[in-house]
Amino acid sequence: GVGETEPDAEYLQKPFSPEALATKVRRILGKSTVSRTILVVEDEAAVRDLFKEFLGKKHHLSLACDGKEALQILRAGYEPDLVITDLVMPNQEGVELIREIRRTRPATRIIAMSGAFGGRFLKTAELLGADATLVKPIRPEVLEQVIEDVLSR
């Protein structure tokens, strides 16, 4: 199920060094070539930086620190292929953001992520229209696989 790891799965245990993460991500991302436009919505700067490291070399990335900022970016005309959003954030929750994106631009793909409360809110996110959910901490190879799966639907 979600959140379980196969015995031979590569896993980066927190805390991990940015170098270890970057190395692993580069190895995994080397396999795929398509560049996408992705909006990452995450209130923790350290996690935003990891996404930049994960995805920034390969994809066109925009970063927002909460749902409110994400909506400002979207209303300004930014048209991402994919929105990856945390669910528990100050100012505006990811759940509200998902609802708003679904209402205003139904074609945009959405991945919801959460580590809060063991990922309990992810079910709600799916019901509201998230295309996929990820439980934090997210393994880079899982992230890349889920992005490919969601965008190739």
C-alpha positions as CSV (number, residue, x, y, z in Angstrom):
1,G,0.0,0.0,0.0
2,V,0.9,3.7,0.0
3,G,3.7,4.5,2.4
4,E,5.1,1.0,2.6
5,T,8.5,0.2,1.2
6,E,9.5,-2.9,-0.6
7,P,12.6,-4.5,1.1
8,D,14.9,-3.5,-1.8
9,A,13.5,0.0,-2.4
10,E,15.9,2.9,-2.3
11,Y,15.0,5.1,0.6
12,L,16.4,8.3,1.9
13,Q,15.9,8.5,5.6
14,K,15.5,11.9,7.1
15,P,17.7,13.7,7.9
16,F,19.6,13.3,4.6
17,S,22.2,15.5,3.1
18,P,21.3,17.6,0.0
19,E,24.3,16.0,-1.8
20,A,22.9,12.4,-1.2
21,L,19.5,13.5,-2.3
22,A,20.8,15.3,-5.4
23,T,22.9,12.4,-6.4
24,K,20.0,10.0,-6.1
25,V,17.6,12.3,-7.9
26,R,20.0,12.9,-10.8
27,R,20.5,9.2,-11.3
28,I,16.7,8.6,-11.3
29,L,15.8,11.6,-13.4
30,G,18.4,10.7,-16.0
31,K,16.0,8.1,-17.3
32,S,13.3,10.4,-18.5
33,T,13.4,13.4,-20.9
34,V,10.2,15.4,-21.1
35,S,10.3,18.8,-19.5
36,R,7.1,20.0,-17.8
37,T,5.9,23.1,-16.1
38,I,5.3,22.4,-12.5
39,L,4.1,24.6,-9.6
40,V,5.2,23.3,-6.2
41,V,3.3,24.6,-3.2
42,E,5.0,24.0,0.1
43,D,5.4,26.1,3.3
44,E,8.7,24.7,4.4
45,A,11.6,26.4,2.6
46,A,13.9,23.4,3.1
47,V,11.4,21.2,1.3
48,R,10.9,23.7,-1.5
49,D,14.7,23.7,-1.9
50,L,14.6,19.9,-2.2
51,F,12.0,20.1,-4.9
52,K,14.2,22.7,-6.7
53,E,17.0,20.2,-6.5
54,F,14.7,17.2,-7.5
55,L,13.0,18.9,-10.4
56,G,14.5,22.2,-11.2
57,K,17.2,20.9,-13.6
58,K,14.7,19.1,-15.7
59,H,11.4,20.9,-15.4
60,H,10.2,24.5,-15.5
61,L,9.5,25.1,-11.8
62,S,7.6,27.7,-9.9
63,L,7.5,27.7,-6.2
64,A,4.8,29.0,-3.8
65,C,4.9,29.0,0.0
66,D,1.2,28.5,0.5
67,G,-2.2,28.2,-1.3
68,K,-2.7,31.9,-1.3
69,E,0.5,32.6,-3.2
70,A,-0.2,29.7,-5.5
71,L,-3.5,31.1,-6.5
72,Q,-1.9,34.5,-7.1
73,I,0.6,32.8,-9.5
74,L,-2.2,31.0,-11.3
75,R,-4.4,34.0,-11.5
76,A,-1.5,35.9,-13.1
77,G,-1.7,33.6,-16.0
78,Y,0.8,30.8,-15.1
79,E,-0.3,27.6,-16.8
80,P,1.4,24.6,-15.2
81,D,1.1,21.1,-16.4
82,L,1.1,20.0,-12.8
83,V,0.6,21.4,-9.3
84,I,2.3,19.5,-6.5
85,T,0.9,20.8,-3.2
86,D,1.3,20.2,0.5
87,L,-2.0,19.9,2.3
88,V,-1.3,21.4,5.7
89,M,-0.1,25.0,5.3
90,P,-0.7,28.4,6.9
91,N,-2.8,31.1,5.1
92,Q,-4.5,28.6,2.8
93,E,-4.7,24.9,3.0
94,G,-3.9,22.7,0.1
95,V,-7.4,21.2,0.2
96,E,-8.8,24.7,-0.7
97,L,-6.2,25.1,-3.4
98,I,-7.1,21.8,-5.0
99,R,-10.8,22.7,-4.9
100,E,-10.1,26.0,-6.6
101,I,-7.8,24.5,-9.3
102,R,-10.4,21.9,-10.1
103,R,-13.1,24.6,-10.4
104,T,-11.1,27.0,-12.6
105,R,-8.8,24.7,-14.6
106,P,-10.1,21.2,-14.6
107,A,-7.3,19.9,-17.0
108,T,-4.4,20.8,-14.6
109,R,-3.0,17.7,-13.0
110,I,-2.6,17.8,-9.2
111,I,-0.4,15.7,-6.8
112,A,-1.2,16.2,-3.1
113,M,1.4,15.5,-0.5
114,S,1.3,15.3,3.3
115,G,3.3,14.0,6.2
116,A,1.0,15.5,8.8
117,F,-1.1,13.0,10.9
118,G,0.3,10.0,9.0
119,G,-1.1,11.3,5.7
120,R,-4.7,11.2,6.9
121,F,-5.7,14.1,4.8
122,L,-4.7,12.5,1.5
123,K,-8.0,10.7,1.2
124,T,-9.8,14.0,1.3
125,A,-7.4,15.4,-1.3
126,E,-8.3,12.5,-3.6
127,L,-12.0,13.0,-3.1
128,L,-11.6,16.7,-4.0
129,G,-9.8,15.8,-7.3
130,A,-6.1,15.2,-6.7
131,D,-4.8,12.9,-9.4
132,A,-2.3,11.3,-7.0
133,T,-1.1,11.6,-3.4
134,L,2.3,11.2,-1.8
135,V,3.1,10.6,1.9
136,K,6.1,12.5,3.2
137,P,9.0,11.9,3.3
138,I,8.9,11.4,-0.4
139,R,11.5,9.2,-2.1
140,P,12.8,11.0,-5.3
141,E,12.3,7.9,-7.5
142,V,8.7,7.6,-6.3
143,L,8.1,11.4,-7.0
144,E,9.4,11.0,-10.5
145,Q,7.3,7.9,-11.2
146,V,4.2,9.5,-9.9
147,I,4.8,12.7,-12.0
148,E,5.2,10.6,-15.1
149,D,2.1,8.5,-14.3
150,V,-0.1,11.5,-13.6
151,L,1.1,13.5,-16.7
152,S,0.8,10.6,-19.1
153,R,-2.9,9.9,-18.3
